[in-house]
Amino acid sequence: MNSKHATGFTLIELMVVLVILAVTTSLITLSVSAATGHVLESSAEQLAATMEEARWRAISTGRRIAFETPAGQAPLWYEQLADSTWRLRAPSHGDAYPAGVTLHIAQTPHAAAQPRAVLGPEPVGAAICVQLTHESGAMTVVSDGVAPFALRRAGC
């Protein structure tokens, strides 16, 4: 009797291991991309809520509220005083955004060297579009001046 015992792996065993590795890799990739997309979406939701709150504050106080987006910094919020000067509002916890998320005011009627979005006490305001970018993509926060701020994946 000739007993030859083969050592090693069969082709089927190797294929099963490769399939398991491929599935595991794809699941890890999907979870990482979903997490980075979540950073952008939550930042856009935060900005929309902050802008809506600022709009209602402007209406209730009768004072204009504005914000600028300096490169690489958190947005700067201002409040217009009775003598038409602007006062920088102290930054709050909600003003900071995660690393890698940048904001750009893409559309506003107030032309300046540093774009500024202004929310006035009027019930009907100017259209505003702010674009948020991150390595995972881009989102915009928009309002036509009447409707609440909303999120879109498209540009302004």
PALOZA-367993 format. One record per residue: residue in three letters; chain; x, y, z of N, C-alpha, C in turn. Coordinates in Angstrom, 1 decimal. Atoms other than C-alpha are relative to their C-alpha. Last residue first. Layout:
REM residues N
ala/A/X/Y/Z/X/Y/Z/X/Y/Z .
...
//
This chain:
REM residues 156
cys/A/1.0/-1.1/-0.1/-24.9/76.6/-4.5/-0.6/0.3/-1.4 .
gly/A/-0.6/-1.4/-0.3/-23.3/73.2/-4.8/-1.1/1.0/0.0 .
ala/A/-0.4/-0.7/1.1/-25.1/69.8/-4.6/0.6/1.4/0.4 .
arg/A/-1.3/0.5/0.4/-25.2/67.6/-1.5/0.5/0.8/-1.2 .
arg/A/0.0/0.6/1.4/-27.9/69.7/0.0/1.4/-0.6/-0.3 .
leu/A/-1.3/0.6/0.5/-28.7/70.7/3.6/-0.2/-0.6/-1.4 .
ala/A/0.1/1.4/0.4/-31.5/73.1/4.6/1.3/-0.5/-0.5 .
phe/A/-1.2/0.5/0.7/-31.8/76.4/6.3/-0.1/-1.5/-0.2 .
pro/A/-1.1/0.4/-0.9/-35.4/77.3/7.1/1.3/-0.5/-0.8 .
ala/A/0.0/1.4/-0.5/-37.4/78.9/4.3/1.1/-0.3/1.0 .
val/A/1.3/0.1/-0.7/-37.6/82.7/3.9/-0.1/-1.4/0.7 .
gly/A/0.3/-1.2/-0.8/-34.2/84.0/2.9/-1.3/-0.2/0.7 .
asp/A/0.4/-1.1/1.0/-33.7/81.4/0.1/-0.4/1.3/0.7 .
ser/A/1.4/-0.5/-0.3/-31.8/79.2/2.5/-0.3/1.1/-1.0 .
val/A/0.6/-1.1/0.8/-28.8/77.0/1.9/-1.3/0.4/0.6 .
val/A/1.1/-0.4/-0.9/-26.3/74.8/3.8/-0.6/1.2/-0.7 .
thr/A/0.3/-1.4/-0.1/-24.1/73.0/1.3/-1.1/0.2/0.9 .
met/A/1.4/-0.2/-0.2/-22.3/69.7/1.3/-0.2/1.5/0.1 .
ala/A/0.4/-1.4/-0.3/-18.9/68.6/0.0/-1.5/0.0/0.3 .
gly/A/1.0/-0.6/1.0/-17.0/65.4/-0.2/-0.3/1.4/0.4 .
ser/A/1.0/0.9/0.4/-15.1/62.9/2.0/-1.0/0.6/-1.0 .
glu/A/-0.6/0.9/0.9/-11.9/65.0/2.2/-1.1/-1.0/-0.5 .
his/A/-0.8/1.0/-0.8/-14.0/67.7/3.7/0.5/-1.0/-1.0 .
thr/A/-0.8/1.0/0.7/-15.9/70.7/2.3/0.8/-0.8/1.0 .
leu/A/-0.9/0.7/-0.9/-18.7/72.8/3.7/0.7/-1.0/-0.9 .
gln/A/-0.5/1.3/0.4/-20.4/75.3/1.3/1.0/-0.5/1.1 .
val/A/-1.3/0.2/-0.6/-22.5/78.2/2.6/0.4/-1.5/-0.3 .
cys/A/-0.5/1.3/0.3/-25.4/79.5/0.6/1.4/-0.1/0.5 .
ile/A/-1.3/0.3/-0.5/-27.5/82.5/1.7/0.4/-1.4/-0.4 .
ala/A/-0.4/1.4/0.1/-30.5/84.1/0.1/1.4/-0.2/0.4 .
ala/A/-0.7/0.3/1.3/-31.3/87.5/1.5/0.3/-1.5/0.0 .
gly/A/-1.4/-0.4/0.2/-33.9/87.9/4.2/0.6/-0.3/-1.3 .
val/A/-0.4/0.6/1.3/-37.7/87.8/4.6/1.5/0.6/-0.2 .
pro/A/0.5/1.4/0.2/-38.8/88.2/8.2/0.4/-0.7/-1.3 .
glu/A/1.2/0.1/0.8/-36.6/91.3/8.6/-0.4/-1.5/-0.1 .
pro/A/1.2/0.1/-0.8/-34.3/91.3/11.6/-1.3/-0.1/-0.9 .
gly/A/0.6/-1.2/-0.5/-31.3/90.5/9.4/-1.3/-0.2/0.8 .
leu/A/1.4/0.4/-0.3/-29.0/87.6/8.9/-0.7/1.1/0.7 .
val/A/0.8/-0.8/-1.0/-25.8/88.6/7.3/-1.4/-0.5/0.1 .
ala/A/1.4/0.3/0.1/-23.3/86.2/5.6/-0.7/0.8/1.1 .
arg/A/0.7/0.0/-1.3/-19.9/87.8/5.3/-1.5/-0.3/-0.3 .
pro/A/1.5/0.2/0.1/-17.4/87.2/2.5/-0.6/-0.1/1.4 .
gln/A/0.2/1.3/-0.7/-13.9/88.6/3.5/-1.5/-0.2/-0.1 .
ala/A/-1.3/0.7/0.2/-12.9/91.3/0.9/-0.2/-1.4/0.7 .
ala/A/-1.0/-0.5/-0.8/-16.6/92.3/0.9/1.3/-0.8/-0.3 .
ala/A/-1.3/0.2/0.5/-19.7/91.8/-1.1/1.0/0.7/0.9 .
his/A/-0.9/-0.9/-0.6/-22.9/91.5/0.9/1.4/-0.2/-0.5 .
pro/A/0.0/-1.3/0.7/-25.4/89.9/-1.4/0.9/1.0/0.6 .
thr/A/0.5/-1.0/-0.9/-24.3/86.4/-0.3/-0.1/1.3/-0.7 .
gln/A/1.0/-1.0/0.6/-23.4/83.3/-2.1/-0.6/0.8/1.1 .
ala/A/-0.1/0.0/1.4/-20.4/80.9/-1.6/-1.0/1.1/-0.6 .
ile/A/1.3/-0.7/0.4/-19.7/81.5/2.0/0.1/0.2/-1.5 .
his/A/-0.2/-1.1/1.0/-16.9/78.9/2.4/-1.4/0.6/-0.3 .
leu/A/1.2/-0.7/0.4/-16.5/76.5/5.3/0.3/1.1/-0.9 .
thr/A/-0.1/-1.4/0.2/-13.8/74.0/5.9/-1.3/0.6/-0.5 .
val/A/1.2/-0.6/0.6/-13.9/70.6/7.5/0.2/1.5/-0.1 .
gly/A/0.2/0.4/1.4/-10.5/68.9/7.8/-1.3/0.6/-0.6 .
ala/A/-1.1/-0.2/0.9/-10.4/69.0/11.6/-0.3/-0.5/-1.4 .
pro/A/-1.0/1.0/0.0/-13.8/69.0/13.2/1.1/0.3/-1.0 .
tyr/A/0.3/1.1/0.9/-15.7/72.2/13.5/1.1/-1.0/0.0 .
ala/A/-1.2/0.8/0.5/-15.6/74.8/16.3/-0.6/-1.2/-0.9 .
asp/A/-0.6/-0.7/1.1/-18.5/77.3/16.7/1.2/-0.8/-0.6 .
gly/A/0.5/0.5/1.3/-20.7/75.0/18.8/0.7/0.7/-1.2 .
his/A/-0.4/1.4/0.2/-18.6/75.5/22.0/-0.4/-0.5/-1.4 .
ser/A/0.7/0.9/-0.9/-19.1/79.3/21.9/0.5/-1.4/-0.4 .
pro/A/0.2/1.3/0.6/-17.0/82.1/20.5/-0.6/-1.0/1.0 .
ala/A/-1.0/1.0/-0.6/-17.5/85.5/22.1/-0.3/-1.4/-0.6 .
arg/A/0.6/0.8/-1.1/-19.5/87.7/19.7/1.0/-1.0/0.5 .
leu/A/-0.3/1.4/0.1/-17.5/90.2/17.7/-0.6/-0.7/1.2 .
arg/A/-0.7/0.5/-1.1/-19.3/93.6/17.8/0.2/-1.5/-0.2 .
trp/A/0.1/1.4/-0.2/-20.3/95.4/14.6/0.9/-0.5/1.2 .
thr/A/-1.3/0.6/0.0/-21.0/99.1/14.4/-0.2/-1.5/0.3 .
ser/A/-0.3/0.6/1.2/-24.4/100.4/13.3/1.4/-0.6/-0.1 .
asp/A/-0.7/-1.1/0.8/-24.8/102.7/16.3/0.5/-0.6/-1.3 .
ala/A/0.9/-1.1/0.3/-27.5/100.3/17.7/0.7/1.1/-0.8 .
leu/A/0.5/-0.8/-1.1/-25.1/97.4/17.6/-0.9/1.1/-0.5 .
gln/A/0.0/-1.5/0.3/-24.7/94.8/14.9/-0.6/0.7/1.1 .
glu/A/1.3/-0.5/-0.2/-23.8/91.3/16.2/0.1/1.5/-0.3 .
tyr/A/0.1/-1.5/-0.4/-20.8/89.4/14.9/-1.5/0.3/0.2 .
trp/A/1.4/-0.5/0.0/-20.0/85.6/14.6/0.0/1.5/0.5 .
leu/A/0.1/-1.1/-0.9/-16.6/84.4/13.5/-1.4/0.6/-0.1 .
pro/A/0.7/-1.2/0.4/-16.6/80.9/11.9/0.0/1.1/1.1 .
ala/A/1.4/0.2/-0.3/-13.9/78.5/13.2/-0.7/1.3/-0.5 .
gln/A/0.4/-0.4/-1.3/-10.5/79.0/11.5/-1.5/-0.3/0.2 .
gly/A/-0.6/0.8/-1.0/-8.6/77.5/8.6/-0.4/0.3/1.4 .
ala/A/-0.7/1.2/0.4/-9.4/80.3/6.2/0.6/-0.7/1.2 .
pro/A/-1.5/-0.1/0.3/-11.6/82.9/7.8/0.6/-1.4/-0.3 .
thr/A/-0.8/1.3/-0.1/-15.3/82.1/7.6/1.4/0.2/-0.4 .
glu/A/-1.0/0.1/1.0/-17.4/85.2/8.4/0.7/-1.4/0.2 .
phe/A/-1.2/0.9/-0.2/-20.6/85.5/10.3/0.9/0.0/-1.2 .
ala/A/-0.8/0.4/1.1/-23.3/88.1/10.7/1.0/-1.0/0.4 .
ile/A/-1.0/1.0/-0.4/-26.2/88.9/13.0/0.7/-0.4/-1.2 .
arg/A/-0.6/0.9/1.0/-28.3/92.0/12.4/1.0/-0.9/0.7 .
arg/A/-1.4/-0.2/0.4/-30.2/93.4/15.3/0.5/-1.0/-1.0 .
gly/A/0.0/-1.1/1.0/-34.0/93.6/15.9/1.4/0.4/-0.4 .
thr/A/-0.7/-1.1/-0.5/-33.6/91.4/19.0/0.0/1.3/-0.8 .
ser/A/0.5/-0.3/-1.3/-36.2/88.8/18.1/0.6/1.2/0.7 .
ile/A/1.4/-0.4/0.1/-35.5/88.8/14.4/-0.5/0.5/1.4 .
ala/A/0.1/-1.3/0.7/-31.8/88.7/14.8/-1.4/0.5/-0.1 .
arg/A/-0.5/-1.0/-0.9/-32.1/85.9/17.4/0.0/1.4/-0.6 .
trp/A/1.1/-0.3/-0.9/-34.4/84.0/15.0/0.5/1.0/1.1 .
arg/A/1.0/-0.7/0.7/-31.7/84.2/12.3/-1.2/0.4/0.9 .
ala/A/-0.4/-1.4/0.2/-29.0/83.3/14.7/-1.0/0.8/-0.8 .
glu/A/0.1/-0.6/-1.3/-30.9/80.1/15.7/0.5/1.5/-0.1 .
glu/A/1.5/-0.2/-0.3/-31.4/79.2/12.1/-0.2/0.7/1.3 .
met/A/0.5/-1.1/0.8/-27.7/79.8/11.4/-1.4/0.3/0.2 .
thr/A/-0.6/-1.2/-0.6/-26.6/77.6/14.4/-0.5/1.2/-0.8 .
ala/A/0.7/-0.3/-1.3/-29.0/74.8/13.3/0.5/1.3/0.6 .
ala/A/1.4/-0.3/0.3/-27.7/74.9/9.7/-0.8/0.4/1.3 .
leu/A/0.0/-1.4/0.6/-24.1/75.0/10.9/-1.4/0.4/-0.3 .
gln/A/-0.4/-0.9/-1.1/-24.6/71.9/13.2/-0.1/1.5/-0.5 .
glu/A/1.2/-0.1/-0.8/-26.4/70.0/10.4/0.2/1.0/1.1 .
ala/A/1.0/-0.8/0.7/-23.5/70.8/8.1/-1.3/0.2/0.8 .
ser/A/-0.5/-1.4/0.0/-21.0/69.6/10.7/-1.0/0.9/-0.8 .
ser/A/0.3/-0.5/-1.3/-23.0/66.4/11.2/0.4/1.5/0.1 .
glu/A/1.4/-0.2/-0.2/-23.0/65.7/7.5/-0.4/0.6/1.3 .
leu/A/0.4/-1.1/0.8/-19.3/66.3/7.1/-1.5/0.3/0.2 .
val/A/-0.7/-1.2/-0.5/-18.3/64.1/10.0/-0.5/1.2/-0.8 .
his/A/0.8/-0.4/-1.2/-20.8/61.4/9.0/0.5/1.3/0.5 .
gly/A/1.1/-0.7/0.5/-19.1/61.2/5.6/-0.9/0.5/1.1 .
thr/A/-0.4/-1.3/0.5/-15.9/60.4/7.4/-1.1/0.8/-0.6 .
ala/A/-0.3/-0.9/-1.1/-17.6/57.7/9.4/0.5/1.4/-0.5 .
ala/A/1.3/-0.5/-0.6/-19.3/56.2/6.4/0.3/0.9/1.1 .
ser/A/0.6/-1.0/0.9/-16.0/56.0/4.5/-1.3/0.5/0.6 .
val/A/-0.9/-1.2/-0.1/-14.3/54.2/7.5/-0.6/1.1/-0.9 .
ser/A/0.2/-0.6/-1.3/-17.3/51.7/7.8/0.9/1.3/0.2 .
leu/A/1.3/-0.6/-0.1/-17.3/50.9/4.1/-0.2/0.8/1.3 .
thr/A/0.0/-1.2/0.9/-13.5/50.3/4.0/-1.3/0.7/0.0 .
ile/A/-0.8/-1.0/-0.6/-13.7/48.0/7.0/0.0/1.3/-0.8 .
leu/A/0.7/-0.5/-1.2/-16.5/46.0/5.5/0.7/1.1/0.7 .
ser/A/1.1/-0.8/0.5/-14.7/45.7/2.1/-0.8/0.6/1.2 .
thr/A/-0.6/-1.3/0.5/-11.5/44.5/3.9/-1.1/0.9/-0.5 .
thr/A/-0.4/-0.7/-1.1/-13.5/41.8/5.8/0.6/1.4/-0.4 .
val/A/1.2/-0.5/-0.7/-15.3/40.6/2.7/0.4/0.9/1.2 .
ala/A/0.6/-1.0/0.8/-12.0/40.3/0.8/-1.2/0.6/0.6 .
leu/A/-0.8/-1.2/0.0/-10.2/38.5/3.6/-0.6/1.2/-0.8 .
ile/A/0.1/-0.6/-1.4/-13.0/36.0/4.0/0.8/1.3/0.1 .
val/A/1.4/-0.6/-0.1/-13.1/35.4/0.2/-0.2/0.7/1.3 .
leu/A/0.0/-1.3/0.8/-9.3/34.9/0.2/-1.3/0.7/0.0 .
val/A/-0.8/-1.0/-0.7/-9.5/32.3/3.0/0.0/1.4/-0.7 .
val/A/0.9/-0.4/-1.1/-12.3/30.4/1.2/0.7/1.1/0.8 .
met/A/1.0/-0.9/0.5/-10.2/30.4/-2.0/-0.9/0.5/1.1 .
leu/A/-0.6/-1.3/0.3/-7.2/29.0/-0.2/-1.0/1.0/-0.5 .
glu/A/-0.3/-0.6/-1.3/-9.3/26.2/1.3/0.6/1.4/-0.2 .
ile/A/1.3/-0.5/-0.6/-10.8/25.4/-2.1/0.3/0.7/1.3 .
leu/A/0.4/-1.2/0.7/-7.3/25.2/-3.7/-1.3/0.6/0.6 .
thr/A/0.6/0.2/1.2/-6.2/22.7/-1.1/-0.4/1.3/-0.7 .
phe/A/1.4/-0.4/0.1/-3.7/23.6/1.5/-0.6/-0.4/-1.3 .
gly/A/0.3/-1.3/0.6/-0.5/21.9/2.4/-1.5/0.2/-0.1 .
thr/A/0.0/-1.1/-1.0/0.7/18.4/2.9/-0.2/1.3/-0.7 .
ala/A/-0.3/-1.4/0.5/-0.2/15.5/0.8/-0.1/0.9/1.1 .
his/A/0.8/-1.1/-0.6/-0.1/12.1/2.4/0.5/1.3/-0.5 .
lys/A/-0.6/-1.3/0.2/1.2/9.3/0.2/-1.0/1.1/0.6 .
ser/A/0.8/-1.1/-0.6/0.2/5.9/1.3/0.9/1.3/-0.1 .
asn/A/-0.8/-1.2/0.2/1.4/3.2/-1.1/-0.8/1.2/0.6 .
met/A/0.8/-1.1/0.0/0.0/0.0/0.0/0.9/1.2/0.0 .
//
